[in-house]
Amino acid sequence: MRHPYVRLSRGAVVATAVGALVVPAVGGTAAALPFKAVPAAAAAAPSPSGDEVRALTPAVQRQVDAAVQRVMRQANVPGVTVGIWTPDKGEYVKSFGVRDKTTGAAMDPDLYMRIGSETKTFTVTALLQLVDEGKIGLDDTIGDYIDGVPNGDRITLRQLAGMRSGLFNYSADEDFFKAFTSDPDRPFTPQELLDYSFKHPVLFPPGEQFYYCNTNLILLGLVVEQISGQDLNDYIQDNILDPAGLAHTLFPTGSEFPTPHSQGYTDQTASGEVKDSADWNPSWGWAAGAMISQLEDLRVWARTVATGVLPDGDRMISAATQRQRLITPPTPIPGAGYGLGIFDVQGWIGHNGSLPGYESLTIYLPEAQATLVVLLNTDINYKNQEPSTLFGDAITRIISPDHVFDLPAEPAAR
């Protein structure tokens, strides 16, 4: 049974339902580690050689068109928007399919979309800003701030941000899945989410393994609130969204969803029946996956989160802290490393997102200063792969053959 989650999409390396990378949270599949774990102390995964992105000529754009349409047919994706931007080799922005299967309304680049685990990049950025201000330290333990965390006197904020805490993923808990699917409109509090996690034993000692886990981000969100004195959504608005000029990105506090937006199609239901999830309450993802954005904002955010630099040239976080963020020890996925709320897949830096009805991929290739954003209105897997990963793979094989976003399929659940 799949669980709805913020996950690191296998499609990216990391995260989701809220999420995406490898281990599903809500929307994922299993609570156990699906691969042999890689020690956190291992060296960062090397990026492939080569730094070229192909010019987006009409011929190349036709190849991208064909690849996107092929994946749509294979994975039965109702609608998708793709944006590719380079400083000197052109850009490509195009939508395919429909935003609403009932009305047949077309997909459009200006639609608001739920972005699932890409929320993690914002929450961890907030944490790193507080590090820069000297208010917290990455090697502080979570027990210094939050009581009742298993191994809380040993798990550091760095390990939480890097998915190496050993805590159980609340979105993989069966009781959570039942509660969520029985009433997708209900709100969840952060403490309720932690309770689903903390009833399980820890999976491994802190720092010993990589395990993608939404619980980590709930804890970091609470730390940001405690130290800043602001609600997380307000802190992110004031200190990240406004300075970056992200006027079409928001952290909802309920089920609000600005218009125009796409409907979302998911099988993350008690019966497995496909339903429209647009109005479901994303509070169960909170700091791990509740946010909403739009294509052009994600174009800006891709570069900002990968470099630490705002569009006006000021810094979002310090250069020294950004260097720590981009230390990406390898994960069990070949060619994929995960740093502090960010991944490196074959040289592409960023995050993906998945939660019921929606998936996203926002990545930046520093060598070429190239950006790729993919937004789609389903999270239904195709042959155990997230569709956002399929799009990322197909597109990068064309535009950056030396840097292919090629994550393997997740083994089928038994």
N, C-alpha and C positions, 0 to 999 in steps of 0.2 A: 504493500500500500504506500502510495506517495503521500508525503506530508506537505501542507502548504508552508512555504518558508521564505525567509529572506535568505538567499543563498548566494554563494559564490557560484556562479554558474560554472558548470564544467566548461562552459563555453568560455569562460574567462579564466581563470584559474581559480577563481575563487568564489564566489559567492553567491548566496541569494536569499528568497522570498522575503525572505526578504532577501534574497539572495543570490548567492552565486558561487563561489569557487568549487569546491568539490564536494563538500559534505553538506547535504541539504539540511535546511532548517525547516521552515514551513514550506512545503513545496518540495522537499527533498525526499530521499528514499529511506535512508537507514541511519540508525544512531551509531552503529559500530564503525570503526575505522575501516574503509573499504580497501585501503592499500597499506603496504608496509610503510611505517612512518619514517620520515627523514629527520635526523637529529637537527635541532635548531642551530647548533654551532657550525653546521656545514657551511662551506663557502657559498656565496651567491651564485645562482645559476648563470653561466656565461651567455651573453647575447650572441646571436649569429653575426657573422661578418657581413659587410655590405651595408650601405646606408642609402640606397637609392629607392625612391618612389617613382613609379612611371608617370610620365606626363599624362594628364587626363584628356587626351585627344578624343575626338569623336569616336574613333575606332575602339579605344580603351573603354570609353563610356558605354558603348554598345555591348562590350564584353561584360561589364558590370551589370547592365540591364539584364542580360541573358542569365547571368549567374544568380541574381536576386530572384528572378522569376522562376528559375529552376528549383531553388530552395523552397520558395513559396508553394510550388506544386507538390514537391516531395513531402514537406512537413505540414501541409494544409494550413498555411498561415493566412488569415483573412486580410491583414494589412500590415505594411511595413514602410518606414521612412529611413532613408540612408543619406548621410552627409559625409563627404570627404573634402578636406581642405588642405591645400599645400601653399606655401608662400610664393612659389614661382612656377608651379606646374599645373595650375588650374584648380577648379573645384567642381564638385558634383553634388547636387541636392535634388532628390527625387522621392516621391511617394508612389506606392503601388497598392492596389487592392482597395478594400473598403474599411471604414472605421466602424460601420454598423451593419451587421449582416441582415438585420430586419429591414432597414430602409434602403440599403445599398449606397448610402452616402460615402463619398470617396475619402480615402486616407489623405492627409495633408501635412506638410512640414510644420505648420503653425499650431498643431494640436498639443494640448497638455497631455502628458502621459505619466503614469505611475512608474517610478524608477527603482523600486525595490532596494536591493543591497548597495546601489550607488550611494544611498544615504550614509553608508559607513564612511565614505570618503569625507563627508561633511562633519560627521561626529568626531572622527579622529583629527581632522584639521582643527576643530574647536579645542580638543585636548592639547594639541601641539602648540596652539597659541598660548594656552595657560602655562605650558612648559616654558615658552619664551619669556613669559612675564615673571618667571621664577616662583609661581604660586604652587606648582606641583613638580615632581620629578618623574621621569619615565621609569625609574627603578624603585619608586615608592611601591609599597604593596597595597593591594586593594583593601586589605583589612585596616589600613590607616584611615580609610574614608567610609567604608560600608561594613556594617556588622553582619555576621551570619553567613559569610561566603565560605564554602568548603575550601580548605587550604588558603584561606584569605591572608594568612600571615606569611605566605610564601609566594603567591601569585603577584607579579608586578604589573603595573599599567602597560609596560612595554609588551609583556607576554599576552595581555588581553588584546591589545591592538594588533599584534602579529599572529593571532590565532594559535597560541601555544600555551594556553592556560590549563588544559586538561579538564575543564568543566564540561558537563553534559549540555547539549544543545536543547533548549526548551522546546523548540519547534519540532523536534523529533520525538517528543513525548506523546504517547497514545492518548492520554487524557486531554492534553492540549488540542490534539487533532480533533477529538470528538467535540470538545467545547467550541472550537472554531467553526467546524462544519455544521454543527447543529444550529448556530446562530451567527452567521458571518457579519451581521450588523452590530454585534455587541462590542462594547469597548473593553479593553484589557488595560490594567495598570501595570507599570514596570514591576512592582512587587509580585503581582500575580504571575507574570512571566518567569521571574526568578524562582518562584516556588515550584513551578513545573520542572525546572532544572535541578534545584537543590535537593529534591527528593531522591535523586539518583547519585550513586557513588561517583567520585571523580574517575576519569578514564586513564590518567597517567600523571606522573609528577610534573609540576610546572616546568615548562621549557624543554621537555624531552621530545615532544612530537608536535607535528602540525595537525590541527583538527579545526576545520571551519565551523564556527559556532556563534550563533546570534546572541547567546547569553553574554558573551564578552562585551558586546556593544551596548547592551542594556546597562551593564555596570559602568561603562565609560560615560554613557549619557548621564547617569546619576552623579558621577564625579564632576562632570562639567557643571551641572546644576548646583551642586553643593558649593563648589569653589567660586563660581561666578555670581551666585545669588540670583540667577535668572532661570526661568524655564528654558529648556533646551531649544525649543522652537524660537523663542525670542533671542537667545544668544546667537543662534545661527543666522537669524535675520539681520541682527545688528552688526555682527562681526565678520560675517562671511558673505552673505548674499548681497547686502547693500554695498560693501566695498568692492565686490567683484562686478557690480552692475547686473546681477542676475534677477531681473525684474519679473521673470516668468517662472521662477522656481520658488517653491514654498514647502514648509513643514506643516502639514495639516494637523489639527488637534482633534479632528473627528473624521467623518466620512466626506467632508467637503471636497469638491473636485471642480475647479474652474472650467468654464466653457470658453472656446470649444475644446472638447476632449473626445478621445476615442472610447468606445465600449471595449471591454476586455473579456476574453473567452478562456475559461479554465475547466479542467476536470478535477480540480482540488475540492471535491465535494464528497459527502458521505457515501453517495451511491456511485460515484465516478461519472455521473452524467455531466455533460458540458453545460455550463451556465455562464451568464453575463455577470461579471464581478465588479463592474464600474462603481457601484454604490456601496460596496462592502467597506467596512471600517478597517483601516490599516493600522490601528493602534497596537495590534499585536506585534507589529514590526518595529514600532517606535524608533529608537536610535539606530536600529539595524536595518530599517527598510521602509519607512512610512512616506518618504518624500515624493514630490511631484515636480516635473520640469518639462522643458520643451527643447526642441532641437538646437536652436541658436544659442540658448543659455548653456547647453551641454558642450557645444563647440568651445565656448569661452572657458568653461570649467575644466575641460580636458587638459588644456595647456596649464591652467592655473594650478591644478592639483599635482600635475607631473613635474612642475618646475618650482612651485612655491611663489611664483611672481604674478601679481595682479595685472590686468590689462593696461593700467596706467604706468606700469613699471615699478611701482612700490611692491614690497614683499608681503605676501599673505602670512608666511612664517619665515623665520630666519634661515639663511643659507645653511648654517650648521645643523639646525633641526631638520631641514629638508634632506640633508645628506643622510641623517639617521633614518628618516622615513624611507628612503630609497634603498636601504640595505635589504635586499630581498632574498633571504635564504631559500634554498629549493624546497619544493613541496613534493609529495609523492607523484605529482603529474610531471612527466618529462618536459623540460623546457620552460617550466613555470615556477617563478618564485613569488613569495608573498612578504611584503614589508609591513609598514605600519598603516593598515587600512588601505593598501594599494598593492597591485600585482604587476609583475613583469612577465609577459608571455612572449617569448621570442623577440624581445626588444620593445614590444608595445607596452606602455605603462598606463595603468588606469584601473577600471573596475567594471564589473557587469552587475546586472540586477535582475531579479526574478521574484515576482510574487503573483498570487492568483490573477491571471488574465493579462499580464504584462511582462515583457522582458526588455532589457536595454543593454547596450554595450557602449562605453565611452572610453576611448583609448588614444594615446598620443605616442608618436614615434619620434623621440628627440633628435636622432641623427638627421632626419629629413624635415623636422618641424611639421609633421603631418598629423592630421586629426581624423579619426573615424568615429562616427556616432551611428548607432543602429537602434531604432525604436520600433517595437512591434506589439500587437494587441492579442497575443496568446502566450501562455507558458506551457502548452502541452508538448511534451517531449516527442521526438521522432527517433525511434530506434535507440532509446536511452540517451539521447543527446538533446540539450536545450537548443531550440531553434536560433537563439541569438548567437550561439557558438557556430552553428552551421553557416549563418550569414557572415560572421567574422572570418571564418576559414575561407569561404568561397571568394569573398571580396579581396582579402589580402593576398591570396594566391595570384590575383591579377595585378594589383597595384603595388605590392611589395614582396616579390617572390623570395627575397632573402630573409624576410621576416613574416612568416606565415603563422597566423593565429590558429594553430593546429592542436587543439586539445582533444585527447582521445575520448571516446564514448564511455559513459559510466557503466560499469558492469550491471547487468540486469539483476534486480532484486530476486532473491529466492524465497 
